[in-house]
Amino acid sequence: MVALFVLGWSRASYWLKAIPRPYRNFLLSLTMGLGAIATMSLAIEFKPGMFFDLRYSLLAVVALFGGWPAALISSAVAAAFRFWLGGAGLMAGLAGIALASGAGVLVSLVVGNRTHKLWHVGVVALITGIVTSAGLVSLPGETFQAILPTLVPLALLNIVTTAFAGVVYLRAYRLSADRELLAAAITHAPAYVYVKGRDGNFAIANKASAALFGVADSSQLLGKSSFDIEPPDRAARTAERERAVLAGNTKVLDFEEEIIDKNGISRWYSTTKVPLHDPDGKLIGLAGVTRDVTGEKQIQQELIRSRDTLGYALAEMTGGLAMFDNGGELIFCNEQYREAFPETGALRVPGAHFRDILKAVIDTGEQQNAPTEVAAAAEWIDARFADLRRESEREILLANGRWLQIRTRPTSNGTTMVVAIDVTRFKQAEQDLHTATDELKHLVRTDALTGLLNRRAFDDAIDAEIRRTSRAGTPLSLLLVDVDLFKPYNDHYGHLAGDDALRKVSQLLKQSLKRPADVVARFGGEEFTAILPDTDEDGAYLVAESFRRALAEARLPHAASDKGYITASVGVATYMPDVVERSATDLIGTADGALYSAKAAGRDRVFGTRVSERTHLRALS
């Protein structure tokens, strides 16, 4: 009878789990009280009014697991029935009920909110056997003497029965707790968890599954198949896969499927289904777990697109790209990076160290201006290796004449990105630009007809020499040359011949100046000028006269001249060292005045003066 009530409650308690705990405890107390009555109904009466039964085991167990409220209810039910039975052992029976319930309550209070253990049951069984036997002491002496030989066996039987009842209840309680934990885990799991029987119908489904299939509660799925809740085509595919699981004991692992929901949105699900077997190995159904992997799928697709885009970009980019770790080891590079270095490209592969690559650059002579002497080479390698740890940008010239721009950018994760760009065309364009600029500067400063400096360049040069000689306190002379009777020459010979005559005159003037510091320029029209730094008036006269004679000796035909050949008049102006305040305007004006005097004196002459002594003119014919 004890086994019947204990095992019966262990089964019924799982089905009563939906009832609130206080009501379940009340039902437990009432059930165990009735169990005690049942055991008393089957008691052994060995003297009128004296019964032996196993009521105490149920009362002690319900008191242990239900606490004092349960003990109070169950003991009251048992005591009422025992009181109704009456007899000589009434008081001993009531005392035993009280002591057994009290033993269970005592251990329950000691345990408190902690989990019950097997040894708790053992303590209660031992106390129950002792205290219930002690209750028999209240019997009359003759009666007590009569049952004394059976006292120990009766106590042991109570102990064993109480322990049995407690172990069964504890096991049932733990199984119920495990079931509740499992049920809660399944119910509240974020994934779609379900179990189907061999017929393919739902036996268990959680809340997420209910939401997935569009029903309000998971109970609405129980007993239904996929054909009841899914579109026919999808249900057919699902049933086919499940039949394979149930028929062949196979597993479906991480099967991915794209499903268009009712809103027309594409979603991806990953499903795993495994067969279920009972302890005897018999197939009883399958368990399934489905996860919404739309986000993961989108991330995966985005990663694939990003990878493909990056791969395409690296393959199509014009420059070379390489990544080095913090220790200088190459961890990645594209093909363009290797192709940028014709001699060491084969060494530039993942795993190669930057120092080894630099040493190969020196050994192969791949880079111009790379040192070859041992000490200088080691210092050069150290300097280039240090560039990996800082942001830098430099240009290198390879032995084949190509230019590379090397950009180094350390990253936040300790690696370094190196970009190699072929800038040969840019360097050539830069050189061409410099050349064009120099040519343009030359054109801007050069007279197109004679190749001498033009008036603008002359103005810059005379100003510079005025400042320099003023600071140095040195003499400065200026020649102003005018071709005599040049207009009649043009009228007679034509302008092309006149241009040719001016070129010859300019060359003779340039040849008359022997020093690199002397400056010759076309002053305008048929006039020329020469700046003679650090030259006094005597030296200037000699240079001017040398030119005049060279032109006369050239005998360039001039039919409109009384001499029959081209001549020139020269005006000379000089700043002597004692003149501090100097001016280009005064120097040019003085030379122009001297030139006018030479013309007035009959042409083909040299006239000159010091700027500070305008009244002193010296003519050389």
C-alpha positions in Angstrom: 0.0 0.0 0.0 2.9 2.4 0.8 4.4 1.6 -2.6 1.1 2.1 -4.3 0.6 5.6 -2.9 4.2 6.7 -3.3 4.5 5.5 -6.9 1.1 6.7 -7.8 1.9 10.2 -6.5 5.2 10.2 -8.4 3.3 9.6 -11.6 0.5 12.0 -10.9 2.7 14.8 -9.7 4.0 15.4 -13.3 0.5 15.7 -14.6 -0.4 18.1 -11.8 2.6 20.5 -12.5 0.3 23.1 -13.9 -1.4 23.5 -10.5 0.2 26.1 -8.2 2.6 24.7 -5.6 0.4 25.4 -2.5 -2.5 23.4 -4.0 -0.1 20.6 -5.0 1.2 20.5 -1.5 -2.3 20.3 -0.2 -3.1 17.4 -2.6 0.1 15.7 -1.5 -0.8 16.0 2.2 -4.3 14.8 1.6 -3.1 11.9 -0.6 -0.5 10.7 1.9 -3.1 11.1 4.7 -5.4 8.8 2.8 -2.4 6.5 2.2 -1.9 6.3 6.0 -5.6 5.5 6.4 -5.2 2.7 3.7 -2.3 1.2 5.6 -4.2 1.4 8.9 -7.1 -0.4 7.1 -4.7 -3.3 6.3 -3.1 -3.2 9.8 -2.3 -6.4 11.7 -4.4 -6.5 15.0 -2.4 -8.7 17.4 -4.5 -7.7 20.4 -8.0 -6.0 20.6 -7.5 -2.3 19.8 -3.8 -2.8 19.1 -2.7 -2.6 15.4 0.5 -2.6 13.6 0.9 -0.9 10.2 3.3 1.3 8.2 1.4 4.6 8.4 4.4 6.4 9.9 6.6 6.1 6.7 4.1 8.1 4.6 3.6 10.7 7.3 7.3 11.2 7.8 8.0 11.5 4.1 5.2 14.0 3.5 6.4 16.0 6.4 10.0 16.0 5.1 9.2 17.1 1.6 6.1 19.2 2.3 7.1 20.9 5.5 4.9 21.6 8.6 1.7 22.6 6.6 1.7 19.3 4.8 2.6 17.4 8.0 -0.3 19.1 9.8 -2.9 18.1 7.2 -1.7 14.5 6.6 -1.3 13.8 10.4 -4.7 15.3 11.1 -6.3 13.0 8.5 -4.5 9.9 9.9 -5.1 10.9 13.5 -8.8 11.3 12.8 -9.1 7.9 11.4 -7.0 6.3 14.2 -9.2 8.1 16.7 -12.2 6.6 15.0 -10.7 3.1 15.3 -10.2 3.6 19.0 -8.9 0.7 21.1 -6.3 0.2 23.8 -3.5 1.4 21.6 -5.2 4.7 20.6 -2.8 6.9 22.6 0.2 5.1 21.4 -1.0 5.3 17.8 -1.7 9.1 18.1 1.7 9.6 19.7 3.4 7.6 16.9 1.6 9.8 14.3 2.8 13.0 16.0 6.4 11.7 16.5 6.7 10.5 12.8 5.4 13.8 11.5 7.5 15.7 13.9 10.6 13.8 12.8 10.0 14.8 9.1 9.3 18.4 10.0 12.5 18.6 12.1 14.7 17.5 9.3 12.8 19.7 6.8 13.5 22.7 9.0 17.2 21.8 9.2 17.4 21.4 5.5 15.6 24.7 4.8 15.7 25.8 1.1 18.6 23.5 0.2 18.1 20.5 -2.1 17.1 17.3 -0.4 19.7 14.6 -0.3 19.5 10.8 0.2 21.1 11.1 3.6 18.3 13.4 4.6 15.9 10.6 3.9 18.0 8.2 5.8 18.0 10.4 8.9 14.2 10.8 8.8 13.8 7.0 8.4 16.1 6.3 11.3 14.3 8.8 13.5 10.9 7.5 12.5 11.8 4.0 13.4 13.1 5.0 16.8 10.4 7.5 17.8 7.5 5.3 16.6 8.9 2.3 18.6 9.4 4.7 21.6 5.7 5.5 21.3 4.8 1.9 22.2 6.2 2.5 25.7 2.9 4.2 26.6 1.2 0.8 26.3 0.2 -1.1 29.4 2.9 -3.2 30.9 1.6 -6.6 30.0 0.9 -5.4 26.5 4.3 -3.9 26.1 5.9 -7.1 27.4 3.9 -9.0 24.8 5.2 -7.0 21.8 8.7 -6.4 23.1 10.2 -9.4 21.1 8.9 -7.8 17.9 9.9 -4.2 18.7 13.2 -4.3 16.8 11.8 -6.0 13.7 8.9 -3.5 13.7 11.4 -0.6 14.0 13.5 -1.9 11.2 10.5 -2.4 9.0 9.4 1.2 9.6 12.9 2.4 8.8 13.1 0.4 5.6 9.6 1.4 4.5 10.2 5.1 5.3 13.6 5.0 3.4 11.9 3.3 0.4 9.1 5.9 0.3 11.5 8.8 0.7 13.9 7.5 -2.1 11.0 7.0 -4.5 9.5 10.4 -3.7 13.0 12.1 -4.0 13.6 10.3 -7.3 10.2 11.3 -8.6 10.8 14.9 -7.4 14.1 15.0 -9.2 12.7 13.5 -12.4 9.8 16.0 -12.3 12.3 18.9 -11.7 14.4 17.7 -14.6 11.4 17.4 -16.8 10.3 20.9 -15.8 13.7 22.2 -16.5 13.8 20.5 -19.9 10.3 21.7 -20.7 11.2 25.2 -19.7 14.3 25.1 -21.8 12.4 23.8 -24.8 9.5 26.2 -24.4 11.7 29.3 -24.1 14.5 28.3 -26.4 15.0 31.0 -29.1 15.4 28.3 -31.7 12.4 26.3 -33.1 12.5 23.1 -31.1 10.0 20.3 -31.7 9.6 16.5 -31.4 7.6 14.4 -33.9 6.3 10.8 -33.5 6.8 8.0 -36.0 3.7 9.2 -37.8 5.3 12.5 -38.5 2.9 14.5 -36.2 4.0 17.0 -33.6 4.4 15.6 -30.1 6.2 18.5 -28.6 6.7 22.1 -29.8 7.9 25.2 -28.1 6.7 28.8 -28.3 9.1 29.8 -31.1 7.8 26.9 -33.3 4.2 28.2 -32.7 5.3 31.6 -33.9 7.1 30.2 -36.9 4.1 28.3 -38.1 1.7 31.1 -37.3 -0.3 29.7 -34.4 -1.1 31.3 -31.1 0.0 28.5 -28.9 2.3 25.5 -29.3 -0.5 23.2 -28.1 -2.3 23.9 -31.4 0.6 22.1 -33.2 0.3 18.9 -31.3 -1.0 16.0 -33.3 -0.7 17.9 -36.6 1.6 17.1 -39.5 3.5 19.4 -41.8 0.7 19.2 -44.4 -1.6 20.8 -41.8 0.5 23.9 -41.3 2.7 24.4 -44.3 2.1 25.0 -48.0 1.8 21.7 -49.9 5.1 21.8 -51.8 7.1 22.7 -48.8 5.3 20.2 -46.6 6.1 17.5 -49.2 9.8 18.3 -49.1 9.7 18.3 -45.3 7.9 15.0 -45.1 10.3 13.4 -47.5 13.3 14.4 -45.4 11.6 13.3 -42.2 10.8 9.9 -43.7 14.4 9.4 -44.6 15.3 10.2 -40.9 12.6 7.8 -39.6 13.2 5.0 -42.1 16.9 4.9 -42.4 17.9 6.2 -39.0 19.9 9.0 -40.8 20.5 12.5 -39.6 19.8 15.8 -41.2 22.5 18.3 -40.0 22.4 22.0 -40.7 20.2 21.8 -43.7 19.7 25.3 -45.0 16.5 26.3 -46.8 15.3 29.6 -48.2 11.6 30.4 -47.4 9.5 33.3 -48.5 7.4 34.4 -45.6 3.8 35.7 -45.9 5.1 39.3 -46.3 7.2 38.3 -49.3 10.5 38.6 -47.4 13.2 35.9 -48.1 14.5 34.2 -44.9 17.0 31.4 -44.4 16.6 28.6 -41.9 19.1 26.0 -40.8 17.5 22.7 -39.6 18.9 19.7 -37.8 16.8 16.5 -37.3 17.9 13.3 -35.5 16.1 10.0 -34.8 14.9 9.2 -31.3 15.1 5.8 -29.7 13.8 4.3 -26.5 16.0 2.5 -24.0 15.6 -0.7 -26.0 16.8 0.9 -29.2 13.4 1.1 -30.8 12.8 4.1 -33.1 10.0 6.3 -31.5 10.3 9.5 -33.4 12.6 12.4 -34.3 13.7 15.7 -32.7 14.2 18.8 -34.7 15.9 22.2 -34.1 15.5 25.0 -36.6 17.3 28.3 -36.5 16.7 31.5 -38.3 20.1 32.2 -40.0 19.0 35.0 -42.2 21.3 37.5 -40.5 24.2 35.0 -40.6 23.4 34.3 -44.3 23.4 38.0 -45.1 26.7 38.5 -43.3 28.1 35.5 -45.1 27.0 36.8 -48.4 28.3 40.3 -47.6 31.6 38.8 -46.6 31.8 36.9 -49.9 30.9 40.0 -51.9 33.5 42.0 -49.9 36.1 39.3 -50.4 35.4 39.1 -54.1 35.4 42.9 -54.4 38.7 43.1 -52.5 40.2 40.3 -54.6 39.2 42.1 -57.7 40.5 45.4 -56.5 43.8 43.9 -55.5 44.1 42.1 -58.8 43.1 45.2 -60.9 44.9 47.9 -59.0 47.9 49.4 -60.7 50.1 49.5 -57.7 51.6 46.8 -55.6 50.3 46.1 -52.1 52.0 44.2 -49.3 51.3 43.6 -45.5 54.1 43.0 -43.0 53.6 41.9 -39.4 55.2 43.7 -36.4 58.3 41.5 -36.7 58.9 42.4 -40.4 57.5 39.1 -41.9 55.6 39.4 -45.2 52.1 38.1 -44.6 50.4 39.2 -47.9 51.2 40.7 -51.2 49.5 40.9 -54.6 51.1 40.0 -57.9 51.7 43.7 -58.8 53.9 44.0 -55.8 56.1 41.2 -56.9 56.2 42.4 -60.5 57.3 45.8 -59.4 60.7 44.4 -58.3 62.2 42.5 -61.2 65.2 41.0 -59.4 63.7 40.2 -55.9 60.1 39.6 -56.9 60.4 35.8 -56.5 61.6 36.3 -52.8 58.6 38.6 -51.9 56.2 35.8 -50.8 54.4 35.3 -47.5 56.8 34.2 -44.9 59.8 36.1 -46.2 61.5 38.6 -43.8 61.9 42.2 -44.8 65.6 42.2 -43.9 66.3 39.2 -46.1 64.5 41.0 -49.0 66.6 44.1 -48.4 69.8 42.0 -48.4 68.8 40.5 -51.7 68.2 44.0 -53.1 71.8 44.9 -52.4 73.2 41.5 -53.6 71.3 41.8 -57.0 71.9 45.5 -57.5 68.2 45.9 -58.0 68.2 49.5 -56.6 70.5 52.2 -57.7 72.4 54.1 -55.0 72.0 51.2 -52.6 75.3 50.8 -50.7 77.5 47.8 -51.2 80.1 48.3 -48.5 79.3 46.0 -45.6 79.0 48.6 -42.8 77.0 51.1 -45.0 74.8 48.2 -46.3 73.9 47.2 -42.7 73.1 50.7 -41.8 70.9 51.1 -44.9 69.0 47.9 -44.1 68.4 49.1 -40.5 67.1 52.4 -41.8 64.8 50.8 -44.3 63.5 48.3 -41.7 62.8 51.2 -39.3 60.6 52.7 -42.0 58.1 49.8 -41.4 57.3 51.2 -38.0 56.5 54.8 -39.1 54.6 56.5 -41.8 56.8 57.4 -44.7 57.0 58.1 -48.4 60.0 57.9 -50.6 61.0 57.3 -54.2 63.6 54.8 -55.4 65.3 54.3 -58.7 65.7 50.8 -59.9 68.6 49.6 -62.0 66.4 49.2 -65.0 65.7 53.0 -64.9 62.2 52.7 -63.5 61.1 54.8 -60.5 59.0 53.4 -57.6 57.2 55.4 -55.0 57.1 53.4 -51.7 54.4 54.4 -49.2 54.5 52.9 -45.7 51.5 53.1 -43.4 51.5 51.3 -40.0 48.0 50.1 -39.0 46.3 49.9 -35.6 46.6 46.1 -35.3 50.4 46.2 -35.4 50.8 45.4 -39.1 52.3 47.7 -41.8 50.9 48.3 -45.2 53.4 49.0 -48.0 52.2 50.4 -51.4 54.6 50.4 -54.3 53.5 52.6 -57.3 55.4 52.8 -60.6 56.0 56.6 -61.1 58.4 56.4 -63.9 56.1 58.3 -66.3 55.5 61.0 -63.6 59.3 61.3 -63.0 59.8 61.6 -66.8 57.1 64.2 -67.0 58.6 66.0 -64.1 62.0 66.1 -65.8 60.4 67.2 -69.0 58.6 69.9 -67.1 61.8 71.1 -65.5 63.5 71.1 -69.0 60.5 73.0 -70.4 60.6 75.4 -67.5 64.3 76.0 -68.0 63.7 76.5 -71.7 60.8 78.9 -71.1 62.9 80.8 -68.6 65.6 81.0 -71.2 63.1 82.1 -73.9 61.7 84.7 -71.6 65.2 86.1 -70.9 66.6 85.7 -74.4 66.3 87.8 -77.5 64.8 85.6 -80.2 66.9 87.2 -83.0 70.4 87.4 -81.6 70.3 84.8 -78.8 71.6 87.5 -76.4 69.8 88.4 -73.2 66.8 90.6 -73.8 65.9 94.0 -72.2 64.1 92.4 -69.3 67.0 90.1 -68.4 69.4 93.1 -68.8 67.3 95.2 -66.3 67.6 92.3 -63.7 71.3 91.9 -64.3 72.2 95.6 -64.1 70.2 96.0 -60.9 71.9 93.0 -59.4 75.4 94.3 -60.3 74.6 97.8 -59.0 73.7 96.2 -55.6 76.7 93.9 -55.6 79.4 96.4 -56.6 77.9 99.0 -54.2 78.4 96.5 -51.3 81.9 95.4 -52.5 83.1 99.0 -53.4 84.3 97.8 -56.8 84.1 99.6 -60.2 81.3 98.9 -62.7 81.2 99.8 -66.4 78.4 99.7 -69.0 78.8 99.7 -72.8 75.9 101.0 -74.9 76.4 100.1 -78.7 74.4 101.4 -81.6 74.9 100.2 -85.3 75.5 103.3 -87.4 73.1 104.2 -90.2 71.1 101.0 -89.7 67.8 102.4 -91.1 69.4 103.1 -94.5 70.9 99.6 -94.4 67.4 98.1 -94.0 66.0 100.3 -96.7 68.7 99.2 -99.1 69.2 95.5 -98.3 65.8 94.7 -96.8 64.8 93.6 -93.3 65.9 90.0 -93.6 69.4 91.2 -94.4 69.2 93.6 -91.6 68.3 90.8 -89.1 71.3 88.9 -90.3 73.6 91.9 -89.9 72.3 92.4 -86.3 73.1 88.7 -85.5 76.7 89.1 -86.8 77.2 92.4 -84.8 75.9 90.7 -81.6 78.3 87.7 -82.1 81.3 90.1 -82.6 80.3 92.0 -79.4 79.9 88.7 -77.5 83.3 87.6 -78.7 84.9 90.8 -77.5 84.0 90.0 -73.9 86.5 87.5 -72.4 85.2 87.0 -68.9 82.2 84.8 -67.9 80.9 87.5 -65.6 80.5 89.9 -68.4 76.9 90.2 -69.6 75.8 91.0 -73.2 72.2 92.0 -74.1 70.1 93.4 -76.9 69.0 96.8 -75.6 66.5 97.4 -78.4 66.3 97.7 -82.2 69.9 98.0 -83.4 71.2 98.8 -79.9 73.2 96.4 -77.7 74.7 96.7 -74.3 77.4 95.0 -72.2 77.8 95.0 -68.4 81.4 94.8 -67.2 81.6 94.1 -63.5 84.7 95.0 -61.6 86.0 97.0 -64.7 87.2 100.6 -64.5 87.0 103.2 -67.2 90.3 102.2 -68.9 89.3 98.5 -69.0 85.9 99.4 -70.4 87.5 101.6 -73.1 89.7 98.8 -74.2 86.8 96.3 -74.5 84.7 98.8 -76.4 87.5 99.7 -78.8 88.3 96.0 -79.3 84.7 95.4 -80.4 84.7 98.5 -82.7 87.8 97.4 -84.4 86.6 93.8 -84.8 83.4 95.1 -86.5 85.4 97.4 -88.8 87.7 94.6 -89.8 84.7 92.3 -90.6 83.9 94.7 -93.5 80.2 93.8 -93.5 79.0 95.6 -96.7 77.0 98.8 -96.2 76.4 100.8 -99.4 74.7 103.7 -97.6 77.7 104.3 -95.4 80.5 106.6 -96.5 83.0 103.9 -95.4 81.2 101.2 -97.4 80.9 98.7 -94.4 78.9 98.5 -91.2 80.3 100.5 -88.2 79.0 101.1 -84.7 79.3 103.8 -82.1 79.8 103.0 -78.4 79.0 104.9 -75.3 80.8 103.9 -72.0 79.8 104.8 -68.5 81.7 103.8 -65.3 81.2 103.8 -61.6 84.5 104.1 -59.9 85.1 102.6 -56.4 84.8 105.9 -54.7 81.1 106.3 -55.7 78.8 104.8 -53.0 75.4 105.9 -54.2 74.8 104.1 -57.4 71.8 103.9 -59.7 71.1 101.8 -62.9 69.2 104.8 -64.3 72.2 107.1 -63.9 74.6 104.5 -65.3 72.4 103.9 -68.4 71.7 107.6 -68.9 75.4 108.4 -68.7 76.3 105.7 -71.3 73.4 106.9 -73.5 74.9 110.5 -73.3 78.3 109.2 -74.2 76.8 107.3 -77.1 75.1 110.4 -78.4 78.4 112.3 -78.2 80.1 109.5 -80.2 77.3 109.8 -82.9 77.6 113.6 -83.0 81.4 113.3 -83.4 81.1 111.4 -86.6 80.1 107.8 -85.6 82.4 104.8 -85.5 83.8 106.0 -82.2 83.9 105.2 -78.5 83.0 107.9 -76.0 82.9 107.4 -72.3 82.8 109.1 -68.9 82.6 108.4 -65.2 79.2 108.8 -63.8 80.4 111.2 -61.1 82.3 113.4 -63.7 79.8 113.9 -66.4 81.9 116.8 -68.0 84.9 114.6 -68.7 84.5 112.8 -72.0 87.2 110.6 -73.6 86.9 109.7 -77.2 88.7 106.9 -79.0 88.5 106.8 -82.8 
